[in-house]
Amino acid sequence: QVQLVESGGGLVQAGGSLRLSCAASTGIFSSYAMGWFRQAPGKERKFVAGIKWNGGSTTYADSVKGRFTISRDNAKNTMYLQMNSLKPEDTAVYYCAADFGRQARVPTMTAEYDYWGQGTQVTVSS
């Protein structure tokens, strides 16, 4: 069982930045692909960004390309999401997720992920 804990959410004005962190309670963090998803009120959970188990490949939703950067530090069992140029439409609960296995591609579907964090709220005011 892997526990994931997100942090770094908050309230920010449009155009501002936030950095989310996701700490994993596993000694084999490098065996997991990791992803960030978000869910706005009344909407389905959507993929935001993902990173391969070794950090060698990343994938982004079109809506965040060029503004968000995903990264990971396997020595610290932690993943990050740097969010710049935030927009009101980025407002959502952000979840981190872990997919066990050193797959060749970055998973982008919710069903592909094995473990989820409890989420952290990001609110962007206009």
Phi, psi and chi 1 to 4 in degrees:
 res  aa     phi    psi   chi1   chi2   chi3   chi4
   1 GLN       -  133.7 -171.1   74.7   10.5      -
   2 VAL  -115.0  131.2  176.5      -      -      -
   3 GLN  -103.8  134.4  -70.2 -172.3  -33.5      -
   4 LEU  -119.9  131.5  -57.3  173.5      -      -
   5 VAL  -126.6  117.3  179.5      -      -      -
   6 GLU   -89.3  152.5  -57.6   97.0  -24.5      -
   7 SER  -153.3  165.5   61.4      -      -      -
   8 GLY   103.9   -4.1      -      -      -      -
   9 GLY   -71.5  171.4      -      -      -      -
  10 GLY   164.2 -166.1      -      -      -      -
  11 LEU  -104.5  130.4  172.8   64.3      -      -
  12 VAL  -143.3  151.8   63.6      -      -      -
  13 GLN   -79.2  155.2  -71.6 -171.6  -30.5      -
  14 ALA   -55.5  137.2      -      -      -      -
  15 GLY    91.9  -10.5      -      -      -      -
  16 GLY   -83.6 -174.3      -      -      -      -
  17 SER  -133.0  152.7  -61.3      -      -      -
  18 LEU  -144.1  153.2  -76.7  174.0      -      -
  19 ARG  -124.1  120.8 -172.2  172.4   87.7  148.9
  20 LEU   -93.1  147.1  -55.6 -176.7      -      -
  21 SER  -124.1  152.3  -61.6      -      -      -
  22 CYS  -136.4  111.8  172.9      -      -      -
  23 ALA   -98.1  132.1      -      -      -      -
  24 ALA  -110.6  139.0      -      -      -      -
  25 SER   -97.3   67.8   65.7      -      -      -
  26 THR  -148.7  143.8  174.2      -      -      -
  27 GLY   -85.2   -2.9      -      -      -      -
  28 ILE  -121.2   42.7   52.1  171.8      -      -
  29 PHE   -53.8  -36.0 -178.5   68.0      -      -
  30 SER   -69.2   -5.9   62.3      -      -      -
  31 SER   -92.1    2.7  -66.0      -      -      -
  32 TYR  -116.0  132.9  -69.3   83.1      -      -
  33 ALA   -74.8  148.2      -      -      -      -
  34 MET  -126.7  151.6  -60.9  -66.1  -65.3      -
  35 GLY  -147.1  159.1      -      -      -      -
  36 TRP  -115.5  135.0  -72.4   99.6      -      -
  37 PHE  -127.0  163.9  -70.9   74.9      -      -
  38 ARG  -142.6  153.1   66.2 -173.7 -178.1 -173.1
  39 GLN  -139.6  117.3 -172.0  167.7   18.0      -
  40 ALA   -88.6  157.6      -      -      -      -
  41 PRO   -55.2  129.1  -26.6   35.5      -      -
  42 GLY    76.5    6.6      -      -      -      -
  43 LYS  -122.5  164.2  -63.7 -171.2  176.0 -178.4
  44 GLU   -78.1  158.8   63.8 -179.8   10.2      -
  45 ARG   -72.2  131.7 -168.6  170.3  -60.6 -172.8
  46 LYS  -124.9  148.6  -67.7 -174.4  176.4 -179.1
  47 PHE   -67.2  137.0  175.1   78.9      -      -
  48 VAL  -112.2  -53.1  174.4      -      -      -
  49 ALA  -160.0  153.2      -      -      -      -
  50 GLY  -143.9  157.0      -      -      -      -
  51 ILE  -139.8  137.2 -172.8  165.5      -      -
  52 LYS   -65.4  161.0 -161.0  173.2  172.1  179.7
  53 TRP   -55.1  -32.7   60.7  -86.4      -      -
  54 ASN  -102.4    8.2   61.1   -2.7      -      -
  55 GLY    74.3    6.0      -      -      -      -
  56 GLY   -79.0  -11.2      -      -      -      -
  57 SER  -148.5  142.2  179.3      -      -      -
  58 THR  -131.9  155.4   57.6      -      -      -
  59 THR  -138.5  141.7  -59.4      -      -      -
  60 TYR  -129.9  149.6  -63.5   91.5      -      -
  61 ALA   -68.0  148.4      -      -      -      -
  62 ASP   -58.0  -33.0  -72.0  -17.3      -      -
  63 SER   -68.5  -16.2   58.5      -      -      -
  64 VAL  -119.7   -3.5  -53.7      -      -      -
  65 LYS   -57.9  133.5  -81.2 -178.2 -177.4  176.0
  66 GLY    86.6  -11.7      -      -      -      -
  67 ARG  -115.4  -35.5  -60.2 -172.1  -62.0  121.6
  68 PHE  -107.5  147.5  -69.3   10.6      -      -
  69 THR  -134.3  124.5  -57.5      -      -      -
  70 ILE   -98.2  143.7 -171.2  171.7      -      -
  71 SER  -152.8  169.6   61.9      -      -      -
  72 ARG  -148.3  153.4   64.8 -171.2  -64.2  162.1
  73 ASP  -126.3   98.8 -174.9  -21.8      -      -
  74 ASN   -66.0  -25.2  -74.8  -10.9      -      -
  75 ALA   -69.9  -25.4      -      -      -      -
  76 LYS  -105.9    3.8  -64.6 -177.6  177.5 -179.6
  77 ASN    52.9   41.1  -68.3   -5.4      -      -
  78 THR  -136.0  142.7  -56.8      -      -      -
  79 MET  -118.0  153.4  173.0 -179.0   65.5      -
  80 TYR  -130.7  157.3  -53.6   96.2      -      -
  81 LEU  -137.2  107.3 -175.4   67.6      -      -
  82 GLN   -86.5  121.6  178.6   65.9   44.7      -
  83 MET  -116.7  115.7  -54.5 -174.3  -65.8      -
  84 ASN  -115.6  163.6  -61.4  -31.9      -      -
  85 SER    49.9   47.9  -58.2      -      -      -
  86 LEU   -65.4  146.7  -77.7  160.7      -      -
  87 LYS  -121.7  156.6  -56.1  175.0 -179.3  179.8
  88 PRO   -55.3  -32.5  -29.5   37.1      -      -
  89 GLU   -72.0   -5.9   50.7  -96.8   43.7      -
  90 ASP   -83.0   -6.4  -65.8  -42.1      -      -
  91 THR   -61.8  125.1  -64.8      -      -      -
  92 ALA  -179.2  171.9      -      -      -      -
  93 VAL   -88.6  127.9  176.4      -      -      -
  94 TYR  -102.0  131.3  -76.6   69.4      -      -
  95 TYR  -118.7  140.2  -62.2   89.9      -      -
  96 CYS  -101.1  154.5   70.6      -      -      -
  97 ALA  -145.4  152.5      -      -      -      -
  98 ALA  -126.2  135.0      -      -      -      -
  99 ASP  -119.2  112.2  172.5   31.8      -      -
 100 PHE   -71.1  134.0 -178.5   74.2      -      -
 101 GLY   121.1  141.9      -      -      -      -
 102 ARG   -92.3   67.4  -64.9 -177.6  171.4 -179.8
 103 GLN   -68.5  158.7  -70.8   82.9   -6.6      -
 104 ALA   -76.7  -22.4      -      -      -      -
 105 ARG  -119.8  162.6   55.1  173.9  -77.7  -84.3
 106 VAL   -84.5  122.2  176.4      -      -      -
 107 PRO   -70.3  142.6   22.7  -29.0      -      -
 108 THR  -125.2   -4.4   61.3      -      -      -
 109 MET  -102.3  144.0  -52.5  -65.1  -69.7      -
 110 THR   -58.6  -37.0   56.0      -      -      -
 111 ALA   -67.3  -16.0      -      -      -      -
 112 GLU   -81.7  -13.9  -64.2 -179.2  -80.6      -
 113 TYR   -96.4  140.7  -74.9   84.6      -      -
 114 ASP   -92.9  -33.3  -56.4  -56.6      -      -
 115 TYR  -132.4  148.0  -58.5  100.8      -      -
 116 TRP  -134.8  147.7  -66.3   83.1      -      -
 117 GLY   -84.7 -179.8      -      -      -      -
 118 GLN   -86.5  -12.5   81.5  -70.0  -13.5      -
 119 GLY    96.0  153.3      -      -      -      -
 120 THR  -136.8  136.8 -174.9      -      -      -
 121 GLN   -82.0  132.0  176.2   70.5   46.7      -
 122 VAL  -120.2  122.8  170.9      -      -      -
 123 THR  -123.9  124.8  -57.3      -      -      -
 124 VAL  -114.1  118.2 -176.0      -      -      -
 125 SER   -93.0  148.5   62.8      -      -      -
 126 SER   -89.8      -   57.1      -      -      -
